[in-house]
């Protein structure tokens, strides 16, 4: 998410923290929508997390950490981890769960730039900013030379899309517009190559799809 959307996203996370399913979804200009899963983000673990976390290595930056499910899981394993998010509610939740967290945009200056071994783009966060190539280039710059980006993707058959969306809830809340993107497993090789990265591997677990990206 971006800072302009943070107040709406904060409200969604606060509601989900007490078990309220707000019906959060991203809606584009044509009225097409994608559901979000803030209740799942608040869980200790959701199916597919095991393989995702097992493929991280060393210090890990969780970009768009939300309420801290993955950051807290890594910290609980004794790993060096940091979650970043533009949502104050997300950062507070991550800290309460025992995961280090920072209120920041991924494109702002960050701690230990060039020293992270892994960067996570889970739960659709490869869409941040609406330009996955720019995002992957930024994440690559945060990594050590042998580091890796682990990204969650759309399943096969889902096309690449980038454009403007708004965050809606069934409570009637609507955010300002933000740029977002969807990248499927069919397109990740081309997107990675344009960002001077390569696909090291892809896998699926619990109906979720992922890719590990490294430098060529």
N, C-alpha and C positions, 0 to 999 in steps of 0.2 A: 504494500500500500504506500501511498504518499502522504505527506503531512496534511494536505488539504482534506483528506478523507479520514484522518485520524480521529476526529470527534465521533463520527458515525461508527467507525470501527471500535473505538473504545466502548461505546454503548452496547454494541453487539457482544463484545467480550465480557463485559460486566454481567449482562443478562445470562450468557452461557455459563458463567461461573456459578450461578445459582440454579442451573438446570433449565433455563428458559430457551427453547428452540425458537429463535427469532425469524426463521426462514430466510436467513441471509443469503443473498445471491448477487452475482454481477450481471448487470443487464446492459446490452449494447444499444446503439441508436435504433436498430431494427426491431428491438423488443426481444431479441433472443437472450436467453439467460443461462447461467451456470450456477448451481447451488454451491454454497460454501458449507463447511462443517465445523463451526466453532465449538460445538459440544465435543466432537472428536478431538479437536486441538487441546481441549482441557483434560482429556483422559491421560492416564499414566502412559498408555501405549495403545496404538491402533494397529490392526493387522498390516503387515508390510514393513513396520518400523525395524524389525529385527535385522533383516537383510540390509536395509538402508544404513543403520548404525554400524553394522559389522564391516562395512566397506569404507568407513572413515578411517583415517590414520593420523595419529599424532594430534597436534593442536587443531581444533575445529571451530570455524566461524559459522554460525547458524544465521543466515541472512533472512530477515522477515520471520523472526523466531516465534511470533504470536505469543500465546501464554506460556511457552517454554517447555513443551513436552519433550522435544529432542535435546535441547540444551541441558535440561535437568537430568535427563537420562545419561548423557555423556559425563556430566559432573559427578553423578552418582557412581560412575565406574572409575572415578579417579582421574578422568581425562581433563586436560586443559581445554576449556570451551568458553565461547562467548556468544551470546545471542544479541542481535541488534534488531531494532524495530522502531518505526516512527510513532507507534502507539504507546502512550504512557501506561495504559491499562495492561498492555502486553508486557512491558518491562517490569511493572510491579508484580505481575503474576509470576514471571520467570524468576525474579528474585525471591519471592515467597517459596517457590519450589526448590530453591537451593542452587539455581543456575545463575551464573554471572550474566548480566545484561546491561546494555547501553542504549539509551535513547538516541538513535542516529539513523540517517539515511545511508544506504550502501555507497552512494556516490560522494558522501562527505569524507573528510579525513578520518581514518580509523586506526586503532592501536595495532601495532605489530605488522604494518603493511609489508608485504613481501616475505613474511615469516610464517604464515599459516600453512599447515600441511593439507588441510581439507577445508572446503567451503561447501556448505549445504544450501541447496535451493529446493526445499521440500514443499509439499502442499500447494503446488502451483506457482511458487515464487519465481520461477523462470520468467514469469510474465511481468515482473516488476519493471515499471517505466515504459512498457510497451515496445521495447527495442531489445530483444534477447541478445543480439550480437554485441551491442554496447554493454549490456549487463555482463555477458560472459567475459568480455575484454577486461572490464573492471575487476571481476572476480579473479581472473587470471593474474592480474597485477597484485592481488593480495596474497598470492601463493608463493611458496618456495619454488625453485625451478622444477622439482620433482613432485609438486603438489597435485591435488586432484579436486575437481568440482564434481559433486554428486547432485544430479538434478532429477526431479520428478517430472514426468512427461505425460502427455495424453496418449491413449492406446493407439495401436495401428489403425489406419483408416481415417483418423481425425486430422483435418487439414490445419496447416499453419494459419493463424489469424492474429492481426494486430489492429488496434483501434481504440476508440473511446468507450468506456463503460462507466456505470454508476453503481454504487453499493446500495441495494434496496433491502428492506426487511418487511415482513408482513405486519409490523407495527406501524407502518407508514413512513418510516425514516427513509431518506434518500440523500446520498452524499453528493458533493460536487463531482464533476466529471474527472476521470483520471485515465491515463494511458495504460493499457494492459495488453498482454499477448498470451497466446496459447501455442505451445510447441509440442507436436506429437513425435513419437518414436520414429516415424517415417522421415521426418525432416531434420532430426537433430544432427545428423552427420554434416549436412550442408550448412546449418546454422553454426555449428562448432568450427567448421573449416573457415568460414567467414570471420570468425573471431580468433583465428590462428590457434585453434585447439583441435583435438581429434577425439573421436569416440573410442575409448579403451574397451568398454563393454556395455551391454545393455542387459537388463533382466526384468522379470516380472514376479511379483509376489502379492497374493491376496487381491488380485485384480487391479494392482497398481503397477505402473511402468516407470523404470528408472534408467539412467545412463551415468557412467563414470567418464569424465572428460579429463584428458591430460594434454600437456604440450606435445607437439609432434616429435 
